[in-house]
Amino acid sequence: MKSAFQSFLLTLRMIKVEHSVFALPFALISAMVAGGGIPPWNRLAWILVAMVTARSCAMAFNRLADRRFDQANPRTKNWPLAAGLLSTEFVIAFIILCSALFVYSAYRLNHLAFILSPLALAIIFFYSFTKRFTILSHWFIGLALAIAPAGAWIAVRGTLDFAPLLLSFAILFWTAGFDLIYSCQDAEFDRQTKLHSVPSRLGLRTALIISNVCHFLMLLFLLAFGYYTSLGLWYFLGVVAAGSLLFYEHTLVSPQDLSRVNEAFFTVNGLIGVLLLISTSLALYL
């Protein structure tokens, strides 16, 4: 019988909590630009709580919703919930706790953040079902992560303006692009189980081409965000560096060789977010 602490650690492993680094830097970029620098520490703390809890309950819900598919997929059958190492009841309790903490953190930030928090949860939960009926699921997960910069802007200013939407669109296309790469691994499984994805419907080559287009659009929106908010040279150097990393990411995979997908998906994309956060910080403070 596992202790609650052991189950908690297994849940963190299942949702890969360390991958919060994907959207978190963009939320911090948005918050810093909205406030002209690092927000007050109490506000920053609640933004971090909101970000981590939103992603955690979204990922846990996704694993719960996809449990039967994970059990049937050779790539995922050993994941904690699929393998029976975690109980459904514990994962449900984890989702409820994280959702409650997310709503409470939004309440502590401001009225608009609190009012919109149920909508944010609805969007991130809805993504888990999209693969059952549309190949646009890659863009739905992009939408789920795109909430981050818009939410952080609201957390700082109490309003939603045009600037964070440019950053949100950048996140949407960035996420869709790397999810297209990641989902190439499951193209055959998706076809067999009648799950919808671009790789399973249109083939790996087409999926990787569309991924390239998505990442090109990401760079355009990043440039537009920098121009609209009058960020300086350091920011644009960061965008150029991010573009170089995206180019490198696409050299790691091909329709004939997906052996380096994890390096492309996790390592490179984690570096992109951190790099852009550093370049934005330099632009604001130098």
Residue pairs with C-beta under 8 A, 6 or more apart in sequence:
2 10
2 85
4 90
7 86
7 87
7 90
8 94
10 80
10 85
10 86
11 60
11 80
11 86
11 90
11 91
11 94
13 80
14 59
14 60
14 63
14 79
14 80
14 81
14 86
15 55
15 56
15 59
15 60
15 63
16 59
17 52
17 55
17 56
19 266
19 270
20 51
20 52
20 55
20 56
21 270
21 273
21 274
22 145
22 175
22 269
22 270
22 273
23 51
23 55
23 145
23 148
23 171
23 273
24 48
24 51
24 52
24 148
24 273
25 273
25 274
25 276
25 277
26 148
26 149
26 167
26 170
26 171
26 273
26 276
26 277
27 47
27 51
27 148
27 149
27 151
27 152
28 47
28 152
28 277
29 149
29 167
29 276
29 277
29 280
30 148
30 149
30 150
30 152
30 153
30 156
30 164
30 167
31 39
31 44
31 47
31 152
31 153
31 155
31 156
32 38
32 39
32 280
32 281
32 284
33 153
33 163
33 229
33 231
33 280
33 284
34 152
34 153
34 156
34 157
34 163
34 164
35 156
35 157
36 284
37 284
37 285
38 44
39 47
39 155
39 156
43 109
43 155
43 156
46 105
46 108
46 109
46 155
47 105
47 109
47 152
47 155
49 101
49 102
49 105
50 102
50 105
50 106
50 109
50 113
50 151
50 155
51 148
51 152
53 98
53 99
53 101
53 102
53 105
54 98
54 102
54 120
54 121
54 124
54 147
56 94
56 98
57 94
57 95
57 98
57 99
57 102
57 121
57 124
58 124
58 125
58 127
58 128
58 144
60 91
60 94
60 95
60 98
61 95
61 124
61 125
61 128
62 127
62 128
63 70
63 79
63 81
63 82
63 91
64 81
64 88
64 91
64 92
64 95
65 128
65 129
66 128
67 81
67 82
67 88
69 76
69 193
69 195
70 76
70 77
70 79
70 81
70 82
71 77
71 82
72 189
72 193
73 186
73 189
74 189
75 185
75 186
75 189
76 82
77 83
80 86
81 88
81 91
99 121
102 117
102 120
102 121
103 114
103 117
103 118
103 121
106 113
106 114
106 116
106 117
106 120
106 155
107 113
107 114
107 117
109 154
109 155
110 154
110 155
110 158
111 158
112 154
112 158
112 159
112 160
113 151
113 154
113 155
113 158
116 151
116 154
120 147
120 151
123 143
123 144
123 147
124 144
124 147
126 140
127 137
127 140
127 141
127 143
127 144
130 136
130 137
130 140
130 196
131 137
131 190
131 195
131 196
131 197
132 195
132 196
133 196
134 140
134 196
135 196
135 197
135 198
135 200
135 201
135 202
137 196
137 197
138 175
138 176
138 179
138 180
138 183
138 197
138 198
139 172
139 176
141 175
141 176
141 179
142 171
142 172
142 173
142 174
142 175
142 176
142 179
143 172
144 175
145 171
145 172
145 175
146 168
146 169
146 171
146 172
146 175
147 168
148 168
148 171
149 164
149 167
149 168
149 171
150 160
150 164
150 165
150 167
150 168
152 164
153 159
153 160
153 161
153 163
153 164
154 160
162 228
163 225
163 228
163 229
166 221
166 224
166 225
166 228
167 221
167 222
167 225
169 217
169 221
170 218
170 219
170 221
170 222
170 225
171 218
173 214
173 215
173 217
173 218
173 221
174 214
174 215
174 218
174 269
174 272
176 211
176 214
177 211
177 212
177 213
177 214
177 215
177 218
177 246
178 211
178 249
178 264
178 265
178 269
180 198
180 199
180 207
180 208
180 210
180 211
180 214
181 207
181 208
181 211
181 249
181 250
181 253
181 261
181 264
181 265
182 261
182 265
183 190
183 197
183 198
183 199
183 200
183 207
184 199
184 204
184 207
184 208
184 253
184 255
184 258
184 261
185 258
185 261
186 195
186 197
186 199
186 200
187 197
187 199
187 200
187 203
187 204
187 207
188 200
189 195
190 196
190 197
190 199
190 200
191 200
197 207
198 206
198 207
198 210
199 207
202 210
203 255
204 255
204 258
205 255
208 250
208 253
208 254
208 255
211 250
212 250
215 246
215 249
215 250
218 246
219 239
219 242
219 243
219 246
222 239
222 242
222 276
223 236
223 239
225 231
226 235
226 236
226 239
226 283
231 280
231 283
231 284
232 283
232 286
233 283
234 279
234 280
234 282
234 283
234 286
235 279
235 280
235 282
235 283
237 279
238 275
238 276
238 278
238 279
238 280
238 282
238 283
239 276
239 279
241 275
241 279
242 272
242 275
242 276
245 268
245 271
245 272
245 275
246 268
246 272
248 268
249 264
249 268
249 269
250 264
252 260
252 261
252 263
252 264
252 268
253 260
253 261
253 264
